[in-house]
Amino acid sequence: MSDLISGEQFDDLFRTFHSTAFRLETQGVYHETVEREPIRRFAAGEAPDDTWLAPWTENVRRATSEGRRFQRVRVLTEPLTLYLRFELDLALRANLPAGEDIRCMTASEAVDLDLPAGTDFWMFDDARVGVMRFGDHGMLGLEMIDGKDDVEQYRRWKDLAWSAAQPAEQWAALVQ
């Protein structure tokens, strides 16, 4: 495995892409430390406090006001995990209003499309791919993929997922 991009280098990818940042999310649970309290609040039925997400949503607003796009496809477990219910609720409340375009599909649909199970990635401008690597306490960083054939495979997965997925708003009833 090559060196992982994280921290400021990771953040720079989202400030410097030219047209589109796309993410495929394939896991039913993520273990990000920063999300522990928001998930606890969600599970307890308490009012959300999304201040932890403000740097992300501010960057999304800035980028989309400049004409750049943030796209995601979330693969949803059947039934939904608590984490994915939290993520859908957060998307409707914060990510979508900030300007992200989020679509969803079921895990069985992802299998039918032969999408890479358990592999999350970001693709920037259809040219650079960062495969997300995770540890016990969340994301460790991105492993950048730059081989032409490899990038082309990720582009195919991105296009398949995007064309098959439905807008996140259609999945809102699952959060209730």
Backbone as CSV, one residue per row, in Angstrom:
resi,resn,N_x,N_y,N_z,CA_x,CA_y,CA_z,C_x,C_y,C_z
1,MET,0.855,-1.179,0.000,0.000,0.000,0.000,0.896,1.236,0.000
2,SER,0.531,2.207,-0.798,1.296,3.453,-0.856,0.994,4.317,0.366
3,ASP,1.729,5.417,0.494,1.467,6.351,1.585,0.037,6.864,1.499
4,LEU,-0.568,7.059,2.659,-1.947,7.531,2.708,-1.982,9.044,2.835
5,ILE,-2.926,9.647,2.138,-3.155,11.089,2.235,-4.185,11.321,3.331
6,SER,-3.865,12.200,4.269,-4.793,12.536,5.345,-4.534,13.978,5.768
7,GLY,-5.279,14.419,6.783,-5.074,15.752,7.332,-5.249,16.860,6.304
8,GLU,-4.352,17.813,6.320,-4.438,18.987,5.437,-4.354,18.597,3.960
9,GLN,-3.547,17.590,3.650,-3.433,17.116,2.270,-4.779,16.578,1.780
10,PHE,-5.470,15.856,2.646,-6.799,15.330,2.339,-7.772,16.488,2.126
11,ASP,-7.787,17.435,3.050,-8.688,18.586,2.951,-8.456,19.382,1.670
12,ASP,-7.202,19.492,1.252,-6.875,20.252,0.031,-7.529,19.652,-1.213
13,LEU,-7.716,18.347,-1.241,-8.362,17.715,-2.395,-9.756,18.289,-2.630
14,PHE,-10.433,18.665,-1.545,-11.806,19.164,-1.650,-11.868,20.664,-1.894
15,ARG,-10.744,21.320,-1.775,-10.678,22.757,-2.075,-10.148,23.014,-3.475
16,THR,-9.461,22.019,-4.057,-8.741,22.283,-5.307,-9.259,21.526,-6.518
17,PHE,-10.263,20.647,-6.370,-10.765,19.955,-7.564,-11.437,20.985,-8.470
18,HIS,-11.517,20.658,-9.763,-11.999,21.632,-10.741,-13.492,21.550,-11.029
19,SER,-14.036,20.325,-11.139,-15.449,20.250,-11.504,-16.273,19.338,-10.595
20,THR,-15.809,18.107,-10.335,-16.631,17.166,-9.591,-15.814,16.344,-8.596
21,ALA,-16.351,16.231,-7.389,-15.837,15.301,-6.385,-16.956,14.297,-6.142
22,PHE,-16.666,13.026,-6.383,-17.658,11.959,-6.268,-17.204,10.961,-5.207
23,ARG,-18.140,10.498,-4.386,-17.824,9.461,-3.402,-18.791,8.301,-3.530
24,LEU,-18.231,7.093,-3.479,-19.031,5.884,-3.330,-18.851,5.413,-1.900
25,GLU,-19.979,5.259,-1.182,-19.985,4.802,0.210,-20.641,3.431,0.250
26,THR,-19.893,2.426,0.693,-20.395,1.058,0.602,-20.610,0.371,1.941
27,GLN,-20.229,0.998,3.024,-20.265,0.322,4.321,-21.492,0.726,5.136
28,GLY,-21.961,-0.190,5.937,-23.134,0.072,6.762,-22.829,0.844,8.031
29,VAL,-21.578,0.864,8.435,-21.164,1.566,9.647,-19.769,2.124,9.428
30,TYR,-19.566,3.340,9.896,-18.240,3.950,9.926,-17.961,4.282,11.388
31,HIS,-16.720,4.351,11.747,-16.364,4.538,13.152,-15.586,5.833,13.358
32,GLU,-16.094,6.916,12.813,-15.423,8.207,12.931,-15.658,8.776,14.329
33,THR,-14.580,9.104,14.988,-14.657,9.617,16.357,-15.552,10.848,16.446
34,VAL,-15.449,11.738,15.475,-16.203,12.989,15.511,-17.721,12.758,15.438
35,GLU,-18.126,11.586,14.959,-19.552,11.298,14.815,-20.167,10.600,16.029
36,ARG,-19.376,10.232,16.984,-19.914,9.468,18.125,-21.030,10.209,18.856
37,GLU,-20.788,11.441,19.240,-21.802,12.207,19.975,-23.019,12.510,19.101
38,PRO,-22.846,12.946,17.844,-24.035,13.155,17.002,-24.877,11.886,16.826
39,ILE,-24.233,10.737,16.694,-24.991,9.480,16.565,-25.702,9.151,17.868
40,ARG,-25.049,9.367,18.991,-25.679,9.123,20.289,-26.928,9.983,20.423
41,ARG,-26.807,11.274,20.056,-27.947,12.193,20.135,-29.090,11.706,19.234
42,PHE,-28.736,11.279,18.023,-29.736,10.789,17.077,-30.463,9.567,17.657
43,ALA,-29.691,8.612,18.160,-30.270,7.380,18.705,-31.171,7.663,19.909
44,ALA,-30.829,8.695,20.679,-31.606,9.047,21.869,-32.794,9.943,21.539
45,GLY,-32.926,10.341,20.276,-34.029,11.217,19.887,-33.832,12.654,20.321
46,GLU,-32.602,13.043,20.616,-32.293,14.413,21.042,-32.126,15.320,19.823
47,ALA,-32.256,16.613,20.048,-32.072,17.592,18.973,-30.646,17.507,18.440
48,PRO,-30.480,17.577,17.119,-29.135,17.493,16.556,-28.328,18.766,16.807
49,ASP,-27.023,18.594,16.866,-26.073,19.704,16.915,-25.057,19.426,15.814
50,ASP,-25.199,20.123,14.699,-24.383,19.852,13.520,-23.161,20.747,13.401
51,THR,-22.769,21.414,14.494,-21.617,22.312,14.413,-20.346,21.571,14.005
52,TRP,-20.223,20.299,14.348,-19.055,19.502,13.980,-18.912,19.365,12.464
53,LEU,-20.018,19.498,11.730,-20.017,19.322,10.283,-19.830,20.644,9.528
54,ALA,-19.851,21.755,10.245,-19.813,23.082,9.605,-18.633,23.286,8.654
55,PRO,-17.410,22.888,8.981,-16.323,23.091,8.006,-16.596,22.391,6.672
56,TRP,-17.172,21.197,6.735,-17.495,20.472,5.503,-18.592,21.184,4.715
57,THR,-19.700,21.512,5.376,-20.814,22.121,4.647,-20.449,23.508,4.130
58,GLU,-19.618,24.231,4.849,-19.169,25.543,4.349,-18.336,25.379,3.088
59,ASN,-17.464,24.379,3.053,-16.667,24.143,1.849,-17.556,23.716,0.685
60,VAL,-18.549,22.870,0.960,-19.475,22.445,-0.093,-20.220,23.657,-0.649
61,ARG,-20.720,24.516,0.222,-21.427,25.726,-0.245,-20.525,26.597,-1.123
62,ARG,-19.305,26.791,-0.675,-18.349,27.614,-1.424,-18.085,26.995,-2.801
63,ALA,-17.804,25.708,-2.828,-17.490,25.036,-4.090,-18.684,25.047,-5.042
64,THR,-19.869,24.748,-4.522,-21.036,24.706,-5.402,-21.418,26.103,-5.888
65,SER,-21.147,27.132,-5.107,-21.408,28.502,-5.573,-20.466,28.874,-6.720
66,GLU,-19.350,28.169,-6.818,-18.388,28.384,-7.911,-18.676,27.468,-9.102
67,GLY,-19.734,26.656,-9.002,-20.107,25.777,-10.102,-19.516,24.377,-10.018
68,ARG,-18.810,24.075,-8.944,-18.272,22.724,-8.776,-19.321,21.847,-8.104
69,ARG,-19.209,20.525,-8.285,-20.241,19.612,-7.780,-19.659,18.583,-6.818
70,PHE,-20.458,18.284,-5.789,-20.188,17.186,-4.868,-21.284,16.156,-5.091
71,GLN,-20.896,14.936,-5.416,-21.854,13.858,-5.640,-21.475,12.674,-4.764
72,ARG,-22.501,11.963,-4.265,-22.289,10.747,-3.478,-23.320,9.712,-3.881
73,VAL,-22.903,8.469,-3.807,-23.846,7.357,-3.851,-23.615,6.556,-2.584
74,ARG,-24.688,6.413,-1.809,-24.656,5.609,-0.588,-25.322,4.272,-0.856
75,VAL,-24.605,3.215,-0.520,-25.162,1.875,-0.601,-25.779,1.577,0.761
76,LEU,-27.070,1.258,0.749,-27.822,1.080,1.991,-28.013,-0.395,2.324
77,THR,-27.708,-0.733,3.572,-27.934,-2.096,4.039,-29.433,-2.360,4.134
78,GLU,-29.779,-3.630,4.141,-31.173,-4.040,4.240,-31.308,-4.998,5.424
79,PRO,-31.867,-4.600,6.546,-32.421,-3.281,6.869,-31.293,-2.268,7.138
80,LEU,-31.696,-1.006,7.237,-30.736,0.062,7.509,-30.120,-0.091,8.889
81,THR,-28.830,0.168,8.962,-28.178,0.249,10.268,-28.550,1.577,10.918
82,LEU,-28.362,1.661,12.222,-28.551,2.937,12.916,-27.675,4.003,12.273
83,TYR,-26.440,3.645,11.951,-25.531,4.614,11.348,-26.101,5.165,10.040
84,LEU,-26.620,4.305,9.180,-27.146,4.784,7.900,-28.431,5.597,8.083
85,ARG,-29.242,5.257,9.076,-30.411,6.091,9.384,-29.943,7.486,9.797
86,PHE,-28.899,7.540,10.640,-28.300,8.815,11.049,-27.775,9.573,9.825
87,GLU,-27.061,8.879,8.947,-26.491,9.521,7.759,-27.571,10.073,6.829
88,LEU,-28.649,9.338,6.634,-29.745,9.843,5.798,-30.386,11.078,6.422
89,ASP,-30.599,11.030,7.719,-31.162,12.183,8.420,-30.230,13.396,8.277
90,LEU,-28.944,13.175,8.472,-27.960,14.248,8.346,-27.916,14.793,6.924
91,ALA,-28.006,13.910,5.950,-27.996,14.349,4.554,-29.168,15.285,4.267
92,LEU,-30.345,14.903,4.739,-31.535,15.722,4.489,-31.454,17.068,5.211
93,ARG,-30.841,17.060,6.370,-30.768,18.254,7.209,-29.595,19.163,6.856
94,ALA,-28.461,18.609,6.416,-27.247,19.420,6.275,-26.564,19.276,4.914
95,ASN,-26.289,18.046,4.484,-25.507,17.863,3.259,-26.234,18.351,2.010
96,LEU,-27.483,17.944,1.840,-28.244,18.371,0.668,-28.457,19.886,0.644
97,PRO,-28.881,20.509,1.749,-29.027,21.969,1.725,-27.713,22.701,1.440
98,ALA,-26.583,22.099,1.785,-25.289,22.733,1.502,-24.939,22.659,0.019
99,GLY,-25.570,21.722,-0.704,-25.318,21.632,-2.134,-24.839,20.290,-2.638
100,GLU,-24.700,19.309,-1.750,-24.306,17.978,-2.214,-25.471,17.327,-2.942
101,ASP,-25.159,16.540,-3.940,-26.143,15.734,-4.656,-25.903,14.302,-4.205
102,ILE,-26.822,13.754,-3.424,-26.641,12.437,-2.835,-27.728,11.504,-3.354
103,ARG,-27.289,10.344,-3.793,-28.204,9.313,-4.252,-27.940,8.040,-3.457
104,CYS,-28.935,7.165,-3.452,-28.833,5.919,-2.686,-29.284,4.744,-3.522
105,MET,-28.774,3.578,-3.122,-29.215,2.304,-3.688,-29.079,1.244,-2.612
106,THR,-29.773,0.148,-2.788,-29.666,-0.937,-1.822,-28.398,-1.741,-2.079
107,ALA,-27.984,-2.470,-1.061,-26.814,-3.337,-1.191,-27.033,-4.393,-2.270
108,SER,-28.252,-4.908,-2.376,-28.509,-5.918,-3.412,-28.398,-5.313,-4.812
109,GLU,-28.813,-4.063,-4.973,-28.629,-3.399,-6.267,-27.146,-3.228,-6.585
110,ALA,-26.353,-2.880,-5.564,-24.912,-2.720,-5.759,-24.268,-4.043,-6.169
111,VAL,-24.722,-5.140,-5.559,-24.205,-6.461,-5.930,-24.565,-6.774,-7.378
112,ASP,-25.810,-6.493,-7.763,-26.248,-6.745,-9.143,-25.410,-5.965,-10.155
113,LEU,-24.938,-4.789,-9.761,-24.110,-3.961,-10.653,-22.631,-4.326,-10.580
114,ASP,-22.304,-5.251,-9.682,-20.912,-5.665,-9.482,-20.026,-4.512,-9.014
115,LEU,-20.615,-3.666,-8.149,-19.820,-2.592,-7.547,-18.887,-3.189,-6.505
116,PRO,-17.790,-2.528,-6.199,-16.798,-3.102,-5.281,-17.295,-3.093,-3.833
117,ALA,-17.687,-4.231,-3.328,-18.214,-4.345,-1.961,-17.139,-3.950,-0.953
118,GLY,-17.532,-3.097,-0.003,-16.618,-2.708,1.064,-15.516,-1.759,0.653
119,THR,-15.595,-1.221,-0.548,-14.570,-0.284,-1.025,-15.185,1.086,-1.231
120,ASP,-14.766,2.017,-0.404,-15.195,3.412,-0.544,-14.105,4.175,-1.274
121,PHE,-14.526,5.108,-2.112,-13.526,5.934,-2.778,-14.073,7.309,-3.103
122,TRP,-13.153,8.240,-3.262,-13.429,9.562,-3.803,-12.797,9.623,-5.185
123,MET,-13.513,10.207,-6.138,-12.959,10.467,-7.472,-13.067,11.960,-7.724
124,PHE,-11.963,12.546,-8.122,-11.895,13.980,-8.373,-11.719,14.228,-9.858
125,ASP,-12.664,14.981,-10.438,-12.597,15.393,-11.841,-12.453,14.216,-12.801
126,ASP,-13.011,13.077,-12.435,-12.946,11.860,-13.257,-11.517,11.447,-13.599
127,ALA,-10.530,11.944,-12.848,-9.141,11.684,-13.203,-8.285,11.162,-12.050
128,ARG,-8.637,11.505,-10.832,-7.851,11.096,-9.668,-8.752,10.333,-8.716
129,VAL,-8.253,9.204,-8.216,-9.033,8.365,-7.317,-8.283,8.210,-6.006
130,GLY,-9.025,8.389,-4.921,-8.497,8.113,-3.595,-9.339,7.023,-2.948
131,VAL,-8.754,5.837,-2.799,-9.449,4.731,-2.141,-9.311,4.938,-0.640
132,MET,-10.429,4.937,0.049,-10.442,5.207,1.485,-10.019,3.964,2.258
133,ARG,-9.099,4.163,3.184,-8.627,3.075,4.049,-9.063,3.393,5.472
134,PHE,-9.602,2.380,6.149,-10.184,2.563,7.472,-9.489,1.696,8.509
135,GLY,-9.526,2.176,9.753,-9.049,1.418,10.899,-10.179,1.321,11.908
136,ASP,-9.848,0.900,13.113,-10.855,0.718,14.164,-11.535,2.019,14.587
137,HIS,-10.890,3.149,14.367,-11.426,4.436,14.814,-11.682,5.390,13.654
138,GLY,-11.978,4.846,12.488,-12.339,5.676,11.359,-11.327,5.646,10.236
139,MET,-11.442,6.639,9.382,-10.605,6.692,8.192,-9.148,6.976,8.547
140,LEU,-8.269,6.200,7.945,-6.831,6.407,8.104,-6.302,7.372,7.050
141,GLY,-6.915,7.348,5.875,-6.495,8.230,4.787,-6.893,7.657,3.443
142,LEU,-6.469,8.343,2.393,-6.746,7.921,1.021,-5.484,7.340,0.410
143,GLU,-5.654,6.215,-0.253,-4.579,5.669,-1.073,-4.861,6.129,-2.501
144,MET,-4.005,6.972,-3.034,-4.242,7.526,-4.360,-3.903,6.502,-5.439
145,ILE,-4.808,6.378,-6.396,-4.673,5.458,-7.524,-4.444,6.314,-8.761
146,ASP,-3.404,6.021,-9.505,-3.152,6.870,-10.666,-2.916,6.110,-11.963
147,GLY,-2.906,4.783,-11.918,-2.762,4.025,-13.158,-3.974,4.243,-14.055
148,LYS,-3.734,4.472,-15.325,-4.821,4.793,-16.263,-5.928,3.736,-16.256
149,ASP,-5.547,2.456,-16.326,-6.557,1.390,-16.336,-7.314,1.319,-15.017
150,ASP,-6.602,1.518,-13.906,-7.255,1.502,-12.594,-8.253,2.641,-12.472
151,VAL,-7.843,3.835,-12.864,-8.735,5.000,-12.799,-9.963,4.754,-13.675
152,GLU,-9.767,4.164,-14.841,-10.891,3.880,-15.737,-11.888,2.921,-15.075
153,GLN,-11.401,1.926,-14.344,-12.312,0.997,-13.646,-13.139,1.747,-12.600
154,TYR,-12.522,2.626,-11.839,-13.255,3.401,-10.843,-14.254,4.335,-11.513
155,ARG,-13.898,4.877,-12.650,-14.829,5.741,-13.393,-16.051,4.929,-13.821
156,ARG,-15.837,3.696,-14.275,-16.985,2.838,-14.658,-17.881,2.578,-13.449
157,TRP,-17.259,2.253,-12.299,-18.068,2.031,-11.092,-18.847,3.285,-10.714
158,LYS,-18.199,4.439,-10.802,-18.862,5.708,-10.485,-20.067,5.895,-11.394
159,ASP,-19.869,5.725,-12.701,-20.949,5.938,-13.663,-22.095,4.951,-13.457
160,LEU,-21.768,3.678,-13.196,-22.807,2.674,-12.929,-23.616,3.046,-11.688
161,ALA,-22.917,3.360,-10.617,-23.589,3.689,-9.359,-24.459,4.929,-9.518
162,TRP,-23.917,5.969,-10.129,-24.646,7.224,-10.259,-25.908,7.055,-11.091
163,SER,-25.809,6.311,-12.187,-26.972,6.168,-13.064,-28.051,5.273,-12.452
164,ALA,-27.679,4.339,-11.573,-28.653,3.411,-10.988,-29.282,3.921,-9.692
165,ALA,-28.601,4.789,-8.989,-29.074,5.242,-7.673,-30.205,6.264,-7.812
166,GLN,-30.986,6.371,-6.738,-32.115,7.308,-6.683,-31.804,8.442,-5.712
167,PRO,-32.376,9.629,-5.929,-32.116,10.755,-5.025,-32.393,10.395,-3.559
168,ALA,-31.532,10.880,-2.683,-31.627,10.575,-1.248,-32.990,10.953,-0.671
169,GLU,-33.597,11.993,-1.191,-34.901,12.415,-0.675,-35.928,11.298,-0.777
170,GLN,-35.791,10.425,-1.760,-36.739,9.317,-1.926,-36.598,8.279,-0.816
171,TRP,-35.487,8.313,-0.114,-35.237,7.355,0.961,-35.578,7.948,2.330
172,ALA,-36.057,9.167,2.364,-36.305,9.863,3.629,-37.264,9.109,4.549
173,ALA,-38.236,8.428,3.985,-39.212,7.708,4.815,-38.548,6.630,5.669
174,LEU,-37.404,6.129,5.244,-36.712,5.094,6.008,-36.147,5.619,7.320
175,VAL,-35.966,6.925,7.416,-35.375,7.528,8.609,-36.423,7.690,9.703
176,GLN,-37.648,7.850,9.321,-38.727,8.129,10.271,-38.925,7.014,11.259
